């Protein structure tokens, strides 16, 4: 279980470091990403970005597993 926890921590660290670069490329503002602004609050649901990142990570895992 410790191995999975360390892997998750490393993945979150890498994602946090890559977020500014990915935002400049348009990741997070794709068609299908929903942003709802109500008063002072903004809710953000990145449906398309999550699906795209899942597909890319699955492809990467498949290629590295071969």
CHARMM-style PDB file with segment names, atoms N, HN, CA, C and O in Angstrom:
ATOM      1  N   UNK     1       0.824  -1.186   0.000  1.00  0.00      PROA
ATOM      2  CA  UNK     1       0.000   0.000   0.000  1.00  0.00      PROA
ATOM      3  C   UNK     1       0.877   1.262   0.000  1.00  0.00      PROA
ATOM      4  O   UNK     1       0.511   2.282  -0.585  1.00  0.00      PROA
ATOM      5  N   UNK     2       2.011   1.179   0.649  1.00  0.00      PROA
ATOM      6  HN  UNK     2       2.308   0.351   1.124  1.00  0.00      PROA
ATOM      7  CA  UNK     2       2.918   2.315   0.675  1.00  0.00      PROA
ATOM      8  C   UNK     2       3.432   2.650  -0.727  1.00  0.00      PROA
ATOM      9  O   UNK     2       3.628   3.817  -1.068  1.00  0.00      PROA
ATOM     10  N   UNK     3       3.647   1.606  -1.530  1.00  0.00      PROA
ATOM     11  HN  UNK     3       3.488   0.658  -1.252  1.00  0.00      PROA
ATOM     12  CA  UNK     3       4.115   1.811  -2.905  1.00  0.00      PROA
ATOM     13  C   UNK     3       3.090   2.610  -3.709  1.00  0.00      PROA
ATOM     14  O   UNK     3       3.459   3.527  -4.443  1.00  0.00      PROA
ATOM     15  N   UNK     4       1.802   2.270  -3.578  1.00  0.00      PROA
ATOM     16  HN  UNK     4       1.502   1.525  -2.981  1.00  0.00      PROA
ATOM     17  CA  UNK     4       0.755   2.988  -4.304  1.00  0.00      PROA
ATOM     18  C   UNK     4       0.617   4.419  -3.812  1.00  0.00      PROA
ATOM     19  O   UNK     4       0.378   5.333  -4.602  1.00  0.00      PROA
ATOM     20  N   UNK     5       0.766   4.612  -2.512  1.00  0.00      PROA
ATOM     21  HN  UNK     5       0.960   3.870  -1.871  1.00  0.00      PROA
ATOM     22  CA  UNK     5       0.671   5.958  -1.952  1.00  0.00      PROA
ATOM     23  C   UNK     5       1.806   6.846  -2.450  1.00  0.00      PROA
ATOM     24  O   UNK     5       1.586   8.013  -2.774  1.00  0.00      PROA
ATOM     25  N   UNK     6       3.005   6.305  -2.512  1.00  0.00      PROA
ATOM     26  HN  UNK     6       3.183   5.357  -2.249  1.00  0.00      PROA
ATOM     27  CA  UNK     6       4.140   7.071  -3.041  1.00  0.00      PROA
ATOM     28  C   UNK     6       3.983   7.362  -4.532  1.00  0.00      PROA
ATOM     29  O   UNK     6       4.353   8.438  -5.001  1.00  0.00      PROA
ATOM     30  N   UNK     7       3.436   6.404  -5.269  1.00  0.00      PROA
ATOM     31  HN  UNK     7       3.135   5.529  -4.888  1.00  0.00      PROA
ATOM     32  CA  UNK     7       3.183   6.614  -6.695  1.00  0.00      PROA
ATOM     33  C   UNK     7       2.153   7.713  -6.903  1.00  0.00      PROA
ATOM     34  O   UNK     7       2.315   8.564  -7.777  1.00  0.00      PROA
ATOM     35  N   UNK     8       1.095   7.695  -6.105  1.00  0.00      PROA
ATOM     36  HN  UNK     8       0.963   7.004  -5.395  1.00  0.00      PROA
ATOM     37  CA  UNK     8       0.068   8.735  -6.200  1.00  0.00      PROA
ATOM     38  C   UNK     8       0.643  10.099  -5.851  1.00  0.00      PROA
ATOM     39  O   UNK     8       0.341  11.089  -6.519  1.00  0.00      PROA
ATOM     40  N   UNK     9       1.458  10.160  -4.823  1.00  0.00      PROA
ATOM     41  HN  UNK     9       1.703   9.356  -4.280  1.00  0.00      PROA
ATOM     42  CA  UNK     9       2.091  11.421  -4.432  1.00  0.00      PROA
ATOM     43  C   UNK     9       3.005  11.947  -5.538  1.00  0.00      PROA
ATOM     44  O   UNK     9       3.003  13.144  -5.827  1.00  0.00      PROA
ATOM     45  N   UNK    10       3.776  11.072  -6.147  1.00  0.00      PROA
ATOM     46  HN  UNK    10       3.778  10.100  -5.912  1.00  0.00      PROA
ATOM     47  CA  UNK    10       4.663  11.483  -7.239  1.00  0.00      PROA
ATOM     48  C   UNK    10       3.856  11.971  -8.444  1.00  0.00      PROA
ATOM     49  O   UNK    10       4.223  12.962  -9.075  1.00  0.00      PROA
ATOM     50  N   UNK    11       2.767  11.285  -8.763  1.00  0.00      PROA
ATOM     51  HN  UNK    11       2.468  10.479  -8.251  1.00  0.00      PROA
ATOM     52  CA  UNK    11       1.929  11.696  -9.895  1.00  0.00      PROA
ATOM     53  C   UNK    11       1.295  13.059  -9.637  1.00  0.00      PROA
ATOM     54  O   UNK    11       1.240  13.891 -10.542  1.00  0.00      PROA
ATOM     55  N   UNK    12       0.821  13.298  -8.433  1.00  0.00      PROA
ATOM     56  HN  UNK    12       0.866  12.622  -7.697  1.00  0.00      PROA
ATOM     57  CA  UNK    12       0.238  14.598  -8.106  1.00  0.00      PROA
ATOM     58  C   UNK    12       1.276  15.709  -8.140  1.00  0.00      PROA
ATOM     59  O   UNK    12       0.971  16.832  -8.541  1.00  0.00      PROA
ATOM     60  N   UNK    13       2.484  15.410  -7.728  1.00  0.00      PROA
ATOM     61  HN  UNK    13       2.731  14.498  -7.401  1.00  0.00      PROA
ATOM     62  CA  UNK    13       3.564  16.397  -7.779  1.00  0.00      PROA
ATOM     63  C   UNK    13       3.893  16.766  -9.230  1.00  0.00      PROA
ATOM     64  O   UNK    13       4.046  17.943  -9.558  1.00  0.00      PROA
ATOM     65  N   UNK    14       3.999  15.767 -10.081  1.00  0.00      PROA
ATOM     66  HN  UNK    14       3.875  14.812  -9.815  1.00  0.00      PROA
ATOM     67  CA  UNK    14       4.290  16.019 -11.503  1.00  0.00      PROA
ATOM     68  C   UNK    14       3.153  16.799 -12.148  1.00  0.00      PROA
ATOM     69  O   UNK    14       3.394  17.733 -12.912  1.00  0.00      PROA
ATOM     70  N   UNK    15       1.920  16.420 -11.844  1.00  0.00      PROA
ATOM     71  HN  UNK    15       1.724  15.661 -11.223  1.00  0.00      PROA
ATOM     72  CA  UNK    15       0.773  17.131 -12.407  1.00  0.00      PROA
ATOM     73  C   UNK    15       0.738  18.577 -11.931  1.00  0.00      PROA
ATOM     74  O   UNK    15       0.426  19.479 -12.709  1.00  0.00      PROA
ATOM     75  N   UNK    16       1.052  18.801 -10.676  1.00  0.00      PROA
ATOM     76  HN  UNK    16       1.306  18.069 -10.045  1.00  0.00      PROA
ATOM     77  CA  UNK    16       1.098  20.163 -10.152  1.00  0.00      PROA
ATOM     78  C   UNK    16       2.164  21.004 -10.823  1.00  0.00      PROA
ATOM     79  O   UNK    16       1.960  22.194 -11.065  1.00  0.00      PROA
ATOM     80  N   UNK    17       3.297  20.397 -11.125  1.00  0.00      PROA
ATOM     81  HN  UNK    17       3.463  19.430 -10.928  1.00  0.00      PROA
ATOM     82  CA  UNK    17       4.368  21.132 -11.796  1.00  0.00      PROA
ATOM     83  C   UNK    17       4.057  21.402 -13.263  1.00  0.00      PROA
ATOM     84  O   UNK    17       4.511  22.402 -13.819  1.00  0.00      PROA
ATOM     85  N   UNK    18       3.287  20.520 -13.894  1.00  0.00      PROA
ATOM     86  HN  UNK    18       2.918  19.707 -13.442  1.00  0.00      PROA
ATOM     87  CA  UNK    18       2.961  20.679 -15.311  1.00  0.00      PROA
ATOM     88  C   UNK    18       1.716  21.532 -15.560  1.00  0.00      PROA
ATOM     89  O   UNK    18       1.456  21.904 -16.704  1.00  0.00      PROA
ATOM     90  N   UNK    19       0.949  21.847 -14.534  1.00  0.00      PROA
ATOM     91  HN  UNK    19       1.159  21.544 -13.604  1.00  0.00      PROA
ATOM     92  CA  UNK    19      -0.309  22.568 -14.713  1.00  0.00      PROA
ATOM     93  C   UNK    19      -0.148  23.907 -15.437  1.00  0.00      PROA
ATOM     94  O   UNK    19      -0.920  24.163 -16.361  1.00  0.00      PROA
ATOM     95  N   UNK    20       0.797  24.774 -15.083  1.00  0.00      PROA
ATOM     96  HN  UNK    20       1.424  24.566 -14.332  1.00  0.00      PROA
ATOM     97  CA  UNK    20       0.911  26.038 -15.829  1.00  0.00      PROA
ATOM     98  C   UNK    20       1.226  25.825 -17.314  1.00  0.00      PROA
ATOM     99  O   UNK    20       0.715  26.551 -18.167  1.00  0.00      PROA
ATOM    100  N   UNK    21       2.045  24.858 -17.615  1.00  0.00      PROA
ATOM    101  HN  UNK    21       2.461  24.268 -16.922  1.00  0.00      PROA
ATOM    102  CA  UNK    21       2.391  24.579 -19.011  1.00  0.00      PROA
ATOM    103  C   UNK    21       1.196  24.025 -19.768  1.00  0.00      PROA
ATOM    104  O   UNK    21       0.959  24.406 -20.914  1.00  0.00      PROA
ATOM    105  N   UNK    22       0.439  23.128 -19.140  1.00  0.00      PROA
ATOM    106  HN  UNK    22       0.632  22.819 -18.209  1.00  0.00      PROA
ATOM    107  CA  UNK    22      -0.737  22.547 -19.792  1.00  0.00      PROA
ATOM    108  C   UNK    22      -1.831  23.584 -19.994  1.00  0.00      PROA
ATOM    109  O   UNK    22      -2.559  23.520 -20.984  1.00  0.00      PROA
ATOM    110  N   UNK    23      -1.962  24.535 -19.082  1.00  0.00      PROA
ATOM    111  HN  UNK    23      -1.370  24.587 -18.278  1.00  0.00      PROA
ATOM    112  CA  UNK    23      -2.960  25.587 -19.215  1.00  0.00      PROA
ATOM    113  C   UNK    23      -2.649  26.477 -20.412  1.00  0.00      PROA
ATOM    114  O   UNK    23      -3.560  26.907 -21.119  1.00  0.00      PROA
ATOM    115  N   UNK    24      -1.382  26.752 -20.640  1.00  0.00      PROA
ATOM    116  HN  UNK    24      -0.642  26.402 -20.065  1.00  0.00      PROA
ATOM    117  CA  UNK    24      -1.001  27.560 -21.808  1.00  0.00      PROA
ATOM    118  C   UNK    24      -1.317  26.853 -23.114  1.00  0.00      PROA
ATOM    119  O   UNK    24      -1.567  27.505 -24.128  1.00  0.00      PROA
ATOM    120  N   UNK    25      -1.307  25.523 -23.100  1.00  0.00      PROA
ATOM    121  HN  UNK    25      -1.103  24.994 -22.277  1.00  0.00      PROA
ATOM    122  CA  UNK    25      -1.627  24.757 -24.307  1.00  0.00      PROA
ATOM    123  C   UNK    25      -3.131  24.623 -24.532  1.00  0.00      PROA
ATOM    124  O   UNK    25      -3.554  24.113 -25.569  1.00  0.00      PROA
ATOM    125  N   UNK    26      -3.942  25.072 -23.575  1.00  0.00      PROA
ATOM    126  HN  UNK    26      -3.598  25.486 -22.732  1.00  0.00      PROA
ATOM    127  CA  UNK    26      -5.383  24.996 -23.728  1.00  0.00      PROA
ATOM    128  C   UNK    26      -6.017  23.839 -22.981  1.00  0.00      PROA
ATOM    129  O   UNK    26      -7.235  23.664 -23.025  1.00  0.00      PROA
ATOM    130  N   UNK    27      -5.213  23.056 -22.303  1.00  0.00      PROA
ATOM    131  HN  UNK    27      -4.223  23.199 -22.268  1.00  0.00      PROA
ATOM    132  CA  UNK    27      -5.740  21.947 -21.524  1.00  0.00      PROA
ATOM    133  C   UNK    27      -6.512  22.510 -20.345  1.00  0.00      PROA
ATOM    134  O   UNK    27      -5.962  23.283 -19.560  1.00  0.00      PROA
ATOM    135  N   UNK    28      -7.777  22.136 -20.209  1.00  0.00      PROA
ATOM    136  HN  UNK    28      -8.223  21.509 -20.846  1.00  0.00      PROA
ATOM    137  CA  UNK    28      -8.632  22.697 -19.171  1.00  0.00      PROA
ATOM    138  C   UNK    28      -9.632  23.678 -19.723  1.00  0.00      PROA
ATOM    139  O   UNK    28     -10.545  24.105 -19.015  1.00  0.00      PROA
ATOM    140  N   UNK    29      -9.473  24.044 -20.983  1.00  0.00      PROA
ATOM    141  HN  UNK    29      -8.732  23.697 -21.558  1.00  0.00      PROA
ATOM    142  CA  UNK    29     -10.420  24.944 -21.648  1.00  0.00      PROA
ATOM    143  C   UNK    29     -10.921  24.308 -22.932  1.00  0.00      PROA
ATOM    144  O   UNK    29     -11.195  25.003 -23.910  1.00  0.00      PROA
ATOM    145  N   UNK    30     -11.040  23.002 -22.929  1.00  0.00      PROA
ATOM    146  HN  UNK    30     -10.818  22.437 -22.135  1.00  0.00      PROA
ATOM    147  CA  UNK    30     -11.488  22.272 -24.106  1.00  0.00      PROA
ATOM    148  C   UNK    30     -13.012  22.313 -24.215  1.00  0.00      PROA
ATOM    149  O   UNK    30     -13.694  22.531 -23.214  1.00  0.00      PROA
ATOM    150  N   UNK    31     -13.554  22.106 -25.417  1.00  0.00      PROA
ATOM    151  HN  UNK    31     -13.000  21.929 -26.230  1.00  0.00      PROA
ATOM    152  CA  UNK    31     -15.008  21.988 -25.535  1.00  0.00      PROA
ATOM    153  C   UNK    31     -15.472  20.788 -24.707  1.00  0.00      PROA
ATOM    154  O   UNK    31     -14.934  19.690 -24.846  1.00  0.00      PROA
ATOM    155  N   UNK    32     -16.453  20.996 -23.864  1.00  0.00      PROA
ATOM    156  HN  UNK    32     -16.890  21.888 -23.752  1.00  0.00      PROA
ATOM    157  CA  UNK    32     -16.930  19.942 -22.989  1.00  0.00      PROA
ATOM    158  C   UNK    32     -16.513  20.167 -21.546  1.00  0.00      PROA
ATOM    159  O   UNK    32     -17.040  19.514 -20.645  1.00  0.00      PROA
ATOM    160  N   UNK    33     -15.577  21.077 -21.310  1.00  0.00      PROA
ATOM    161  HN  UNK    33     -15.149  21.607 -22.042  1.00  0.00      PROA
ATOM    162  CA  UNK    33     -15.237  21.475 -19.950  1.00  0.00      PROA
ATOM    163  C   UNK    33     -16.246  22.541 -19.531  1.00  0.00      PROA
ATOM    164  O   UNK    33     -16.406  23.554 -20.213  1.00  0.00      PROA
ATOM    165  N   UNK    34     -16.921  22.311 -18.417  1.00  0.00      PROA
ATOM    166  HN  UNK    34     -16.791  21.488 -17.864  1.00  0.00      PROA
ATOM    167  CA  UNK    34     -18.023  23.178 -17.993  1.00  0.00      PROA
ATOM    168  C   UNK    34     -17.561  24.081 -16.857  1.00  0.00      PROA
ATOM    169  O   UNK    34     -16.959  23.626 -15.885  1.00  0.00      PROA
ATOM    170  N   UNK    35     -17.856  25.373 -17.000  1.00  0.00      PROA
ATOM    171  HN  UNK    35     -18.346  25.743 -17.790  1.00  0.00      PROA
ATOM    172  CA  UNK    35     -17.560  26.356 -15.951  1.00  0.00      PROA
ATOM    173  C   UNK    35     -18.871  27.077 -15.631  1.00  0.00      PROA
ATOM    174  O   UNK    35     -19.506  27.653 -16.514  1.00  0.00      PROA
ATOM    175  N   UNK    36     -19.269  27.037 -14.350  1.00  0.00      PROA
ATOM    176  HN  UNK    36     -18.753  26.569 -13.632  1.00  0.00      PROA
ATOM    177  CA  UNK    36     -20.507  27.670 -13.901  1.00  0.00      PROA
ATOM    178  C   UNK    36     -20.149  28.749 -12.888  1.00  0.00      PROA
ATOM    179  O   UNK    36     -19.550  28.459 -11.853  1.00  0.00      PROA
ATOM    180  N   UNK    37     -20.513  29.991 -13.185  1.00  0.00      PROA
ATOM    181  HN  UNK    37     -20.999  30.228 -14.026  1.00  0.00      PROA
ATOM    182  CA  UNK    37     -20.241  31.107 -12.277  1.00  0.00      PROA
ATOM    183  C   UNK    37     -21.553  31.546 -11.642  1.00  0.00      PROA
ATOM    184  O   UNK    37     -22.492  31.931 -12.340  1.00  0.00      PROA
ATOM    185  N   UNK    38     -21.612  31.488 -10.326  1.00  0.00      PROA
ATOM    186  HN  UNK    38     -20.849  31.175  -9.759  1.00  0.00      PROA
ATOM    187  CA  UNK    38     -22.786  31.914  -9.555  1.00  0.00      PROA
ATOM    188  C   UNK    38     -22.311  32.903  -8.503  1.00  0.00      PROA
ATOM    189  O   UNK    38     -21.723  32.512  -7.495  1.00  0.00      PROA
ATOM    190  N   UNK    39     -22.558  34.151  -8.732  1.00  0.00      PROA
ATOM    191  HN  UNK    39     -23.035  34.469  -9.551  1.00  0.00      PROA
ATOM    192  CA  UNK    39     -22.128  35.169  -7.769  1.00  0.00      PROA
ATOM    193  C   UNK    39     -20.616  35.223  -7.676  1.00  0.00      PROA
ATOM    194  O   UNK    39     -19.926  35.452  -8.670  1.00  0.00      PROA
ATOM    195  N   UNK    40     -20.109  35.011  -6.470  1.00  0.00      PROA
ATOM    196  HN  UNK    40     -20.670  34.825  -5.662  1.00  0.00      PROA
ATOM    197  CA  UNK    40     -18.662  35.043  -6.256  1.00  0.00      PROA
ATOM    198  C   UNK    40     -18.023  33.683  -6.436  1.00  0.00      PROA
ATOM    199  O   UNK    40     -16.797  33.580  -6.419  1.00  0.00      PROA
ATOM    200  N   UNK    41     -18.803  32.648  -6.606  1.00  0.00      PROA
ATOM    201  HN  UNK    41     -19.799  32.731  -6.620  1.00  0.00      PROA
ATOM    202  CA  UNK    41     -18.265  31.289  -6.708  1.00  0.00      PROA
ATOM    203  C   UNK    41     -18.242  30.815  -8.151  1.00  0.00      PROA
ATOM    204  O   UNK    41     -19.127  31.131  -8.947  1.00  0.00      PROA
ATOM    205  N   UNK    42     -17.230  30.065  -8.458  1.00  0.00      PROA
ATOM    206  HN  UNK    42     -16.512  29.808  -7.812  1.00  0.00      PROA
ATOM    207  CA  UNK    42     -17.100  29.470  -9.781  1.00  0.00      PROA
ATOM    208  C   UNK    42     -16.876  27.972  -9.608  1.00  0.00      PROA
ATOM    209  O   UNK    42     -15.975  27.547  -8.885  1.00  0.00      PROA
ATOM    210  N   UNK    43     -17.693  27.191 -10.270  1.00  0.00      PROA
ATOM    211  HN  UNK    43     -18.425  27.537 -10.857  1.00  0.00      PROA
ATOM    212  CA  UNK    43     -17.555  25.744 -10.249  1.00  0.00      PROA
ATOM    213  C   UNK    43     -17.036  25.301 -11.608  1.00  0.00      PROA
ATOM    214  O   UNK    43     -17.489  25.787 -12.644  1.00  0.00      PROA
ATOM    215  N   UNK    44     -16.095  24.387 -11.597  1.00  0.00      PROA
ATOM    216  HN  UNK    44     -15.727  23.993 -10.755  1.00  0.00      PROA
ATOM    217  CA  UNK    44     -15.430  23.966 -12.818  1.00  0.00      PROA
ATOM    218  C   UNK    44     -15.475  22.450 -12.905  1.00  0.00      PROA
ATOM    219  O   UNK    44     -15.054  21.762 -11.976  1.00  0.00      PROA
ATOM    220  N   UNK    45     -15.981  21.926 -14.011  1.00  0.00      PROA
ATOM    221  HN  UNK    45     -16.323  22.486 -14.766  1.00  0.00      PROA
ATOM    222  CA  UNK    45     -16.089  20.496 -14.240  1.00  0.00      PROA
ATOM    223  C   UNK    45     -15.360  20.151 -15.544  1.00  0.00      PROA
ATOM    224  O   UNK    45     -15.931  20.317 -16.622  1.00  0.00      PROA
ATOM    225  N   UNK    46     -14.124  19.680 -15.469  1.00  0.00      PROA
ATOM    226  HN  UNK    46     -13.660  19.546 -14.594  1.00  0.00      PROA
ATOM    227  CA  UNK    46     -13.313  19.440 -16.681  1.00  0.00      PROA
ATOM    228  C   UNK    46     -13.547  18.051 -17.290  1.00  0.00      PROA
ATOM    229  O   UNK    46     -12.641  17.218 -17.305  1.00  0.00      PROA
ATOM    230  N   UNK    47     -14.756  17.807 -17.787  1.00  0.00      PROA
ATOM    231  HN  UNK    47     -15.492  18.484 -17.775  1.00  0.00      PROA
ATOM    232  CA  UNK    47     -15.101  16.487 -18.312  1.00  0.00      PROA
ATOM    233  C   UNK    47     -14.189  16.050 -19.453  1.00  0.00      PROA
ATOM    234  O   UNK    47     -13.620  14.960 -19.402  1.00  0.00      PROA
ATOM    235  N   UNK    48     -14.044  16.872 -20.465  1.00  0.00      PROA
ATOM    236  HN  UNK    48     -14.507  17.757 -20.507  1.00  0.00      PROA
ATOM    237  CA  UNK    48     -13.241  16.511 -21.634  1.00  0.00      PROA
ATOM    238  C   UNK    48     -11.757  16.390 -21.283  1.00  0.00      PROA
ATOM    239  O   UNK    48     -11.077  15.491 -21.778  1.00  0.00      PROA
ATOM    240  N   UNK    49     -11.260  17.271 -20.448  1.00  0.00      PROA
ATOM    241  HN  UNK    49     -11.813  18.001 -20.045  1.00  0.00      PROA
ATOM    242  CA  UNK    49      -9.848  17.214 -20.066  1.00  0.00      PROA
ATOM    243  C   UNK    49      -9.533  15.927 -19.310  1.00  0.00      PROA
ATOM    244  O   UNK    49      -8.470  15.338 -19.508  1.00  0.00      PROA
ATOM    245  N   UNK    50     -10.443  15.486 -18.446  1.00  0.00      PROA
ATOM    246  HN  UNK    50     -11.307  15.964 -18.285  1.00  0.00      PROA
ATOM    247  CA  UNK    50     -10.229  14.259 -17.681  1.00  0.00      PROA
ATOM    248  C   UNK    50     -10.237  13.041 -18.604  1.00  0.00      PROA
ATOM    249  O   UNK    50      -9.407  12.145 -18.451  1.00  0.00      PROA
ATOM    250  N   UNK    51     -11.155  13.002 -19.548  1.00  0.00      PROA
ATOM    251  HN  UNK    51     -11.829  13.730 -19.673  1.00  0.00      PROA
ATOM    252  CA  UNK    51     -11.228  11.881 -20.494  1.00  0.00      PROA
ATOM    253  C   UNK    51      -9.972  11.836 -21.360  1.00  0.00      PROA
ATOM    254  O   UNK    51      -9.408  10.765 -21.583  1.00  0.00      PROA
ATOM    255  N   UNK    52      -9.534  12.994 -21.849  1.00  0.00      PROA
ATOM    256  HN  UNK    52      -9.992  13.864 -21.668  1.00  0.00      PROA
ATOM    257  CA  UNK    52      -8.334  13.049 -22.685  1.00  0.00      PROA
ATOM    258  C   UNK    52      -7.089  12.636 -21.906  1.00  0.00      PROA
ATOM    259  O   UNK    52      -6.259  11.885 -22.419  1.00  0.00      PROA
ATOM    260  N   UNK    53      -6.954  13.115 -20.680  1.00  0.00      PROA
ATOM    261  HN  UNK    53      -7.628  13.725 -20.263  1.00  0.00      PROA
ATOM    262  CA  UNK    53      -5.784  12.735 -19.883  1.00  0.00      PROA
ATOM    263  C   UNK    53      -5.821  11.254 -19.529  1.00  0.00      PROA
ATOM    264  O   UNK    53      -4.772  10.614 -19.461  1.00  0.00      PROA
ATOM    265  N   UNK    54      -6.995  10.701 -19.304  1.00  0.00      PROA
ATOM    266  HN  UNK    54      -7.848  11.221 -19.359  1.00  0.00      PROA
ATOM    267  CA  UNK    54      -7.114   9.268 -19.023  1.00  0.00      PROA
ATOM    268  C   UNK    54      -6.687   8.444 -20.230  1.00  0.00      PROA
ATOM    269  O   UNK    54      -5.980   7.446 -20.084  1.00  0.00      PROA
ATOM    270  N   UNK    55      -7.105   8.851 -21.408  1.00  0.00      PROA
ATOM    271  HN  UNK    55      -7.679   9.661 -21.526  1.00  0.00      PROA
ATOM    272  CA  UNK    55      -6.697   8.140 -22.623  1.00  0.00      PROA
ATOM    273  C   UNK    55      -5.189   8.212 -22.844  1.00  0.00      PROA
ATOM    274  O   UNK    55      -4.563   7.217 -23.209  1.00  0.00      PROA
ATOM    275  N   UNK    56      -4.613   9.383 -22.623  1.00  0.00      PROA
ATOM    276  HN  UNK    56      -5.122  10.191 -22.326  1.00  0.00      PROA
ATOM    277  CA  UNK    56      -3.168   9.543 -22.803  1.00  0.00      PROA
ATOM    278  C   UNK    56      -2.380   8.719 -21.791  1.00  0.00      PROA
ATOM    279  O   UNK    56      -1.378   8.097 -22.142  1.00  0.00      PROA
ATOM    280  N   UNK    57      -2.829   8.712 -20.537  1.00  0.00      PROA
ATOM    281  HN  UNK    57      -3.643   9.217 -20.252  1.00  0.00      PROA
ATOM    282  CA  UNK    57      -2.128   7.921 -19.520  1.00  0.00      PROA
ATOM    283  C   UNK    57      -2.290   6.428 -19.763  1.00  0.00      PROA
ATOM    284  O   UNK    57      -1.365   5.658 -19.503  1.00  0.00      PROA
ATOM    285  N   UNK    58      -3.451   6.007 -20.258  1.00  0.00      PROA
ATOM    286  HN  UNK    58      -4.202   6.633 -20.470  1.00  0.00      PROA
ATOM    287  CA  UNK    58      -3.649   4.587 -20.587  1.00  0.00      PROA
ATOM    288  C   UNK    58      -2.740   4.155 -21.735  1.00  0.00      PROA
ATOM    289  O   UNK    58      -2.175   3.062 -21.709  1.00  0.00      PROA
ATOM    290  N   UNK    59      -2.604   5.013 -22.737  1.00  0.00      PROA
ATOM    291  HN  UNK    59      -3.063   5.901 -22.759  1.00  0.00      PROA
ATOM    292  CA  UNK    59      -1.716   4.726 -23.855  1.00  0.00      PROA
ATOM    293  C   UNK    59      -0.266   4.655 -23.384  1.00  0.00      PROA
ATOM    294  O   UNK    59       0.483   3.775 -23.809  1.00  0.00      PROA
ATOM    295  N   UNK    60       0.126   5.568 -22.517  1.00  0.00      PROA
ATOM    296  HN  UNK    60      -0.482   6.282 -22.171  1.00  0.00      PROA
ATOM    297  CA  UNK    60       1.483   5.569 -21.984  1.00  0.00      PROA
ATOM    298  C   UNK    60       1.753   4.297 -21.169  1.00  0.00      PROA
ATOM    299  O   UNK    60       2.818   3.692 -21.297  1.00  0.00      PROA
ATOM    300  N   UNK    61       0.794   3.893 -20.336  1.00  0.00      PROA
ATOM    301  HN  UNK    61      -0.071   4.384 -20.232  1.00  0.00      PROA
ATOM    302  CA  UNK    61       0.950   2.680 -19.531  1.00  0.00      PROA
ATOM    303  C   UNK    61       1.030   1.446 -20.435  1.00  0.00      PROA
ATOM    304  O   UNK    61       1.801   0.524 -20.168  1.00  0.00      PROA
ATOM    305  N   UNK    62       0.235   1.434 -21.497  1.00  0.00      PROA
ATOM    306  HN  UNK    62      -0.392   2.183 -21.714  1.00  0.00      PROA
ATOM    307  CA  UNK    62       0.272   0.313 -22.428  1.00  0.00      PROA
ATOM    308  C   UNK    62       1.623   0.228 -23.134  1.00  0.00      PROA
ATOM    309  O   UNK    62       2.193  -0.855 -23.266  1.00  0.00      PROA
ATOM    310  N   UNK    63       2.127   1.364 -23.583  1.00  0.00      PROA
ATOM    311  HN  UNK    63       1.664   2.244 -23.476  1.00  0.00      PROA
ATOM    312  CA  UNK    63       3.409   1.374 -24.294  1.00  0.00      PROA
ATOM    313  C   UNK    63       4.576   1.034 -23.382  1.00  0.00      PROA
ATOM    314  O   UNK    63       5.526   0.383 -23.816  1.00  0.00      PROA
ATOM    315  N   UNK    64       4.521   1.461 -22.128  1.00  0.00      PROA
ATOM    316  HN  UNK    64       3.749   1.990 -21.776  1.00  0.00      PROA
ATOM    317  CA  UNK    64       5.601   1.148 -21.198  1.00  0.00      PROA
ATOM    318  C   UNK    64       5.524  -0.292 -20.705  1.00  0.00      PROA
ATOM    319  O   UNK    64       6.532  -0.861 -20.287  1.00  0.00      PROA
ATOM    320  N   UNK    65       4.344  -0.877 -20.750  1.00  0.00      PROA
ATOM    321  HN  UNK    65       3.525  -0.414 -21.090  1.00  0.00      PROA
ATOM    322  CA  UNK    65       4.174  -2.253 -20.298  1.00  0.00      PROA
ATOM    323  C   UNK    65       4.571  -3.294 -21.326  1.00  0.00      PROA
ATOM    324  O   UNK    65       4.686  -4.474 -20.995  1.00  0.00      PROA
ATOM    325  N   UNK    66       4.779  -2.887 -22.545  1.00  0.00      PROA
ATOM    326  HN  UNK    66       4.685  -1.928 -22.814  1.00  0.00      PROA
ATOM    327  CA  UNK    66       5.135  -3.841 -23.614  1.00  0.00      PROA
ATOM    328  C   UNK    66       6.545  -4.286 -23.512  1.00  0.00      PROA
ATOM    329  OT1 UNK    66       7.002  -5.084 -24.330  1.00  0.00      PROA
TER     330      UNK     66
END
